[in-house]
């Protein structure tokens, strides 16, 4: 009697594994198609329609690798939202026959696949794509794709040895035992340590870019709202230099775009849509800051608030939010909102404006740089969200094995910095917006550029305003 039961159990495990594989493959195909359409929209077509078939082949291979990396980035962004929503669906339909495919094994497998492909893309695929496009073959060798492939393989091998040596020396300085273990067991100790360093860099990058993106999004929405409300004229002065003329040209061009938006916008958009969008951005940002502040207090009194790894996810047992399904939906919205804000802040930063993609005019080198940046940001998003307490869903797989996650001082300081930077950027944006509108209301924006508005006394500002009122 035990043999048939054993066979049925093995058959069930086999069918479950096949089903999970099919679901993962279908999901990846969908992400790959979307990523390919996005990259095709931005890539420069001249690099792929050249007469040299060798360069065209190399560029196509690099483009396929970039598409693969971008699809992995999108998958990393969707990890936490899919996990949270899957748990809520299983809570709502615990006995549903059609939801049996949605289980903890599938979610855990998705986390492991994204972690593996993220490592593969960052360490091998994207460096290979860059060196492959820049290679020409060794001197004296026969030209062709294979010659460039050999050169790329050699350069990538030397670079891998260099990076491995640098990180091994760093690990030896920090922990001698771990350095010896990583020397003998590369996969078990060294690669997780390397990815832990990359993840820490990504989390720090999110800490800097997210507040900047929140401020930039709110400021842009406010400017659009004002441009729809009233668009004033500009005055040009004779004693201006080339830089001032350029700024005024850009200002006039922005006003022209605002007038076109105003012409196309309906009264509902002008009077209801944009004000609601601005209020919604402000509300989501304030909720995010309040959650982080609550998490800071929670860290002081509750050890379970610390981010940790989870080996066996118990989906469908309990909600990961104290407010149930509504709270879980808010968590998903906040996670996606933080990712969008970080991308906006990244491309708004003066250090990375050169990477900003342009439709049909982005070089292949820029595409590779954008894929690296987006992969670093997206792969750090689950750790970022859990560290800030946006969700209580613990990290699965190797995402929870990062060395710095168990350090209370790092996590506590990170939450304090995020709350402080986000509040400062938001307050600064609001105060500058109010000041700009006061200057415009009092007519001081028509002053020549040689007059500094910051030197205008408050009494003159008030007197000018009172005279306008009278």
Order of alpha helices (4+ residues) and beta strands (2+ residues): alpha-alpha-alpha-alpha-alpha-alpha-alpha-alpha-alpha-beta-alpha-alpha-alpha-beta-alpha-alpha
